[in-house]
Amino acid sequence: DTAVSQTPKYLVTQMGNDKSIKCEQNLGHDTMYWYKQDSKKFLKIMFSYNNKELIINETVPNRFSPKSPDKAHLNLHINSLELGDSAVYFCASSSRWDQPQHFGDGTRLSIL
Amino acid sequence: QQPVQSPQAVILREGEDAVINCSSSKALYSVHWYRQKHGEAPIFLMILLKGGEQKGHDKISASFNEKKQQSSLYLTASQLSYSGTYFCGTDYGSSNTGKLIFGQGTTLQVKP
């Protein structure tokens, strides 16, 4: 039973395309997050939702749009992909804002 | 605002001990510690809360010095499975959102 699952695991696409990454958690957690990890392994928060409400929105290009249809799902849509978007994107969840975060396996996005 | 971890890398023999430090320039509400193996998700190890409450892994310990704005992770009698990159994530507690700012990581390699 995967606690936090992301799809797809790998995403290879061309510049200018639009793509989505899906995330689902079966832990019953209220809070979900999106992180970006670059080639130097720097892990940076992008967004967070608590019970479908956006609570963290870091300085991220507006080409990135998160959507939370319910508290178990947090999807990430990216428009007009650029070379600099190449990274590993991790979804995470926690029961509360001050509790441990559980990460998905990541989506490796490569822009050609 | 990003916490600074030291050392950047360490190589150990099995059974040796290691200490990884995480220093902040701002007062901390909590510090989270995660380990990430190559190509995998970060895994939660430990959370240290302001006021001294500690939660986490039973084979790894950590300290939180609020005055020094620093946390240290102690790995004793290291095992091969301890190899990976260790990240501290700092929560400054100003927004109650669970926003973690991660350090640059410390790569630990345990050799037989």
Contacts between the chains, C-beta under 8 A, distances in Angstrom:
chain1	res1	chain2	res2	distance
A	4	B	41	8.0
A	31	B	98	5.9
A	33	B	98	7.4
A	40	B	104	7.8
A	41	B	36	7.7
A	41	B	85	6.2
A	41	B	104	7.7
A	41	B	105	5.3
A	42	B	102	7.4
A	42	B	104	6.5
A	42	B	105	7.9
A	43	B	42	7.1
A	43	B	87	6.3
A	43	B	89	7.9
A	43	B	102	4.4
A	43	B	105	7.9
A	44	B	102	7.3
A	45	B	99	5.8
A	45	B	100	6.3
A	45	B	101	7.5
A	48	B	97	6.1
A	48	B	98	6.5
A	48	B	99	6.9
A	50	B	97	7.7
A	55	B	95	8.0
A	55	B	97	4.8
A	56	B	95	8.0
A	56	B	97	5.1
A	56	B	98	7.7
A	56	B	99	5.2
A	90	B	41	6.5
A	90	B	42	7.3
A	94	B	98	6.1
A	96	B	98	7.5
A	97	B	96	5.6
A	97	B	97	5.4
A	97	B	98	3.4
A	98	B	29	7.8
A	98	B	30	6.3
A	98	B	49	7.2
A	98	B	91	7.2
A	98	B	96	7.7
A	98	B	98	6.5
A	99	B	47	7.5
A	99	B	98	7.8
A	100	B	32	6.8
A	100	B	44	4.1
A	100	B	47	5.7
A	100	B	55	7.7
A	101	B	32	7.2
A	101	B	44	6.6
A	101	B	89	8.0
A	101	B	98	7.3
A	101	B	100	7.2
A	102	B	44	6.7
A	103	B	34	7.9
A	103	B	41	4.0
A	103	B	42	5.0
A	103	B	43	7.5
A	104	B	41	6.1
A	105	B	40	7.0
A	105	B	41	5.1
A	106	B	40	8.0
A	106	B	41	5.9
